[in-house]
Amino acid sequence: MQKFFKLTSMAMIVLAMLLLSAGCLAENATSSNQGAAKLNKFPDFKTVDLAGNVVTQDIFKSKKVTVVNIWGTFCPPCIGEMPELGKWAGQMPADAQIIGIVCDARDKNDKETIDEAKKITANANAKFVNIVPDEGIMSYLDSVDAVPTTIFVDSDGNIIGETVVGADVAKYKELLKRYLK
């Protein structure tokens, strides 16, 4: 009986590790037909970033393509890719940018989650804009099945191309190059 319990426990640990390495709540997959990609336009919003600065959908207007990384403070793959995203943000072409959406922050008054997100981004040297969802963004997040999920938005706020579910910075880079052409 002890041997059975040991084997069952080991199998559960291996399964948990596999799920965590792929993405929180989903397998590592790329698809243009997943939940988040069903919407063609990113919703209008007026919210704040982690520092409390007001951010609206106008953030998209200054760049040809914005990489939008939806992540959570509870998600090991999200946190794991943050240093690479921070480095990439500093190397992006002039007509591109990256922003993050901290999906588990309930609103601008969710001090605990915002403080945790600040700690994660600071430790990762990820100095790009990370925003707290408002009602419009929250309604969009209803279509997101797992984090990290990364989408691409053009200067008019249109969602373009593929949605990437799971931590795959190499794929984000490849797609950005394609969308900037």
C-alpha positions, 0 to 999 in steps of 0.5 A: 500500500505504501508503494502504491501511495508513493507511486501515485504521489510521484505521478501527481508531482510530475503532472503538476510540474508539466502543467506549470512548465507549460502555462497556468491552466493550459498547455503551451500552444499557439492558435489563432482560434483560441478564446482571446483571439475571437475578439477583433478589437481590444476594448477601450479602457482607462486604468492605471499602471503599477505606479498609479499612472493613468493608461488608456487605449491610446497607449497603442497609437504610438507604435505599429505593434504592441505585444500584450502579455497577460500574466498573473502573480500566481503563475510560475511560467509568467514569472519565469519569462518576466526577466526575458520580457524585460530584456526584450522590451529594451531591445524592441524596434522603435515601432513596437512595444510590450505592455503587461496586464496583471490579470489577477489584480482586481482593481487599482485598490488591490494593494496586495496583488499590485505590490506583488506584481511590483516586486516580480517586475522589479526582481526581473528588471522588467521596466515596461508598462504593466497595467491593472485591469479595469472593467473593459479589460476584465470583460476581455479577460473572460475570453482568456483561458490561461496565462501567460497569454500573449496577443498583438495589437496594432496602432488602431487597437485591433487584435492581429495575428496569433494568440500565444498561450504559454511562455514562449518568448521566442515565438513572440519575437518571431511573430512580432517580426512578421507583424512589423513587415 
